[in-house]
Amino acid sequence: MEYRTLGRTGLEVSRLCFGVLTMGPLQANLPLAEGAALLQYAVEQGVNFFDTAEIYDTYAYLRLLLRSVPNKDVIIATKSYSVTAQEMEMSLEKARRELDRDYVDIFLLHEQESALTIRGHKEALDYLINAKEKGLVRAVGISTHRVAAAQAALEIPEIDVIFPLFNIKGLGIQDGTRQEMEAVLTKAEAAGKGIYLMKALGGGNLLPQAAEALNFAFSRPFAAAVAVGMKTRPEVDINVRVASGLSVPDQLKKQVSSAKRELHIDPWCEGCGECAKHCPQGALFIGSDGKTHVRKEDCLLCGYCAAACPFFYIKVY
């Protein structure tokens, strides 16, 4: 496994970042012990970088991982929608408590859209910056699906890390093209920002060309790492090989299901609309039958709608 320094943070991260969302309760919902064992297996293959978020409800998996590999330098990034300083204090303390760790390596403002939204989260950002000075956070940043937010983060000196949506087709970039996002990220990396990428497989929509899509993401010179969701050992094996520039044996490919994941909405959906409000892609809508429906061509299978559903009627599998 190759490692790179994440911008000016000084953090040495594996090229493959394990996206923990896929194994958690919003998607595969692996049993706690099974999920933690999978994370440990990834560490044994050289992965030291794990991405999660408060909304994913996966801290328990990572806590068990940290206990199982006490001598390993494990890097954890998390995210929060907090707006105020008080909210961010609660989010940071929750992460530290549930991870059973004194500090969080990377803490991001979740799903920023522009300079305006970052400004609207100024209290939360300032809290993180102060927490970094106290040693409670090692790096501060944003995650985003938008070029405008990446550009805004480039212009804010205190932001260390940008975690943008980026893939070979530009699927999911809400306000521009792949080329426009790439131009901003290239400038950001040159300015010392740490860049790692999300949705290299377009939420599963690029699975038919997975090898090409992953190789493209890993080949971007501005990206220190690429986050990929995994839920089985063969998936870890394949992604470790791709991240290392190695070919994937056909026998290993056959161990991974080629079935495309989908968003499933229970037929007893009550049409409250909370899921649609929280869909970053605008892929959900209330139909004439009063129930939620999804435009599959726009869905990136992030699972945020599942977290917003008050009745747990939505799953990704």
N, C-alpha and C positions, 0 to 999 in steps of 0.2 A: 504494500500500500504506500502510495506517495503522500507526503504531507506538505502543506503550504502554510505560510504565515498569513493570517487573516488581516490584511491591511496593516494599519499601525497598531493593532491591538496587542501584538506580541504573542497571540494565541496560535499555536501550531495545530492545524486541523487536518484530518484525513480528507482526501479528495471526495470520498463518499461520505455524505452526511445521512444518518438514519432518520428519516421522517417518521416520528412516532405516532402521528395521527392515525395511520392506516390500521395499526394493531389495536387501537383503543376502543372505548365504548361507542364512539360515533360511527365506527366501521366494523372491523372484524371482531372486536370485543373478546380478545384472547383472554383466557384465565390468567390471573396475576402471575402465578409461578411460570406458566408457559411463556408469557410475554417477556418476563424478566430473563428467562433462560435464552430466549431468542436474542435479546440485547447483548447478553454476555457472549453468545456465540459470535455476534458481529464484532465485539471487542477482540475476541480471539483471532479473527480474520484481519485485524488491523484497524478497524473503525474506532475512532475516538470522539466523534462529533455527532451529537444528537439534537434534533430540533423538536420542540414541543410548544405548547401554549396552554394558558390557564383554561381555555375553553375546551381543550382536548380531554381533560380529566385523566392524564396519564402519568402524573408525578409518582404514583405508587410503583409503577413499573421501574422508573428510573431510580427511585430510592433503593429498591432491591438490587438493581444493577450496581449502584455505588457501593453497597455493602459487600457485594460479591467480588468486586475488583478493587479493593482499597488501595492497592499500590499502582493503579493505572491513572494516567492523567486524562480523565474524561471531561470533555467540553460539552456543556449543556446550554442551549439557547432556548429561551421561552419568550412569550409574548402576552400582552394584556391590552384590553380595550380601555383601560383606565383613562379618565380625563383630568381629574383633580389630583392634587398631591395626596389627599387622604385616601382616595381610591387606589393610587399607585402604591402607597405605603402598605395597604392591605394586600395588594397583589404580590408585592415583593416578599412580605412576611409569610404569606401563604406558600409561595414557592420555596423559600428557605426552610420553612417548617416541614412541608410535605416531602421535600427532597432530603431532609435531614442534613442540610449543608449550611455552612456559615455565609456563603456567598452564592451568587448566580453568575455564571461566566458572561453570558450575553443576554441582555433584557431589551426587548423590542416593543415599540408602540405598534399594535396590531392593525394591519390593513389601512395604512394612511393613503390619502387620495391626492393631496396637493399641499402647497405651502399653507393654504388656508386651514386645512384640517390639522396639520402639524402645529400651527399657531393656536388652534383651538385646544390642543392637548399640551400647551406650554407648561402648565402646572405639573402635569405628570412627567413631562420630559425633564423639567428642572429638578424634580424630585430624584429621578434616576441619575442625573448628572451629579447631584450632591451625594447620592448613595455610592456612586463610583469613587468619589473623593474619600469616602469613609471605608472603602474596601468591601462594600456589600455587593457591588456589581463590578465586573471587570471591563465590560464594554456596553455601549448604549447604541440603539439604532432603531430602524423601522422595518416593517414588512409592507409590501405594496403590490398591487396589480396594475399600477399606473406609472406612466413615464413622468408625469408631472410631479409625483411624490418623490421619485428617484432624483429628479433634477433639484427639487427643494432640499432634499437631504444632502446632496452634493454641496450645497451652498451654506450649510449649517456646520460650523467647525466642530461643535460638540458631538455630532453624530459620527460614530465610529464604523457602524455596520449597516449595510443595506441588503435586505433579503427580498429580491424582486421575483415576480412571476416572469419566466422566460423559457421559451422553447422554440424549436426549429420552425414551427408554423406561426408563432406569435399568438397561439390560441389563448384567449383569456385576458390579453392586454387590452384594457378598456378604453384607452384614449390615444392610441397610436399603433405604430407598426413594430415588428420585431427589430427592424433596422434602427428605428428611432430609440427604442429602449437600449439597444446595444451601444449606440453612440454615447448616450448618457452614462451608461455603466463603465464604458471605457475611460471616460473622463473622470468618473468617480474613483476608479481604481488607481488612476495616475495621481489623483489628489490624496491618496492614502486611505481611502475607505476600504473596508473589508467587504467583499461581495461573495455571497453564496446564493445559489439559484433554487427556485421552487418550480414545481409543475413542468419538469422537463419532458414528462410523458403526457402533458395536457390533461391531467386527471384521468388517464386511462384512454383518452381518445386517440393517442398516438401509439397504442400498443401494437397495431399491425406493422409499424415501422420502428419498433422499440430500439433496436440496435442502432439504427441511424440517428434517432432522436437523442439517445443517451450519449453517443459518441460526439454528436454536435455540441451538446451542452458541456461535456467535459473538455472539449477542445477550445472553448472560449478562453482567451488569455487573461481576461479580467476576473474570471471566477476562481476563487480559491477552492470552492467545494460545490457540490450539487446535492441537494436533498432529495432523497427518493424514499417513498413509503414502502415498507416491506412487512410481511407477516408470516413468512416461512423461511426455513434454512436455504432451500434452493434459490429463492429470490435473493437472499443475502449473497450466496455464492456467485450468482450471475452478476449482480451489481458490483461486487468487489472486483471481479475479473474485468468488467468493462471499465471501471474507474482506474484500474491498473494498466489499461491498454492491452489486455490479453484477450484472446479469442475465447468464445464460449462453446464448449463441446455440445454437439447435437443431443447427446444423452442427457446432459444437464438441462438443456432447453425443454426437453420432453417432460421433465419433472414439474414444470411450472404451467399451470392452466392458462390457456390462451383465451379463455372466456372473458369477455369484456365486462367490467364491473358496471353496475347501474345504480341509480337512485331509485329506491322503492318507497312508495307512499301507501300506507295502509288504506284500504277502501272505506274504512270508517272515519277517515279524516273529517273534521268538523268545520274546516274552512275558516279558521280564525285569522289566517293571514300572517301570523308571526314569522313563519318560515320565509315567506316572500320578502318581508321587511329586512331580513338578515342575509339574503342571498347577495353576495358581492357581484355576481354576474347578471342579475336580473333575469335568471332562468326560470323562476317560479311564478305562477299566476293562479288566480282563482277563476275556475271555469264557470260555465253557465249552470253546472250542476251544484255549485256552491262548495266544491272541493278543490284542493290544490293540485295543480298539474305542472309538469316540467317540460321545458323545451330542451330536449336532450342534446341538441347541437350546441347549446350555450352552457350546459352544465359541466363543471370541472370536478365534480365529486369531492368537493372540499369537506362536506359534512356539516358546515356551519348551520345549515337549515335544521339538521337533526338536533343540534344542541338547542336551537331556539324553540322547537316544538314542545309545547307544555304537556303533551300527551304521549310523547315518544312514538309517534306514528311514522317516523321517517328513519330509514337506514340506508347505508351504502354497502353493497356487497356484490 
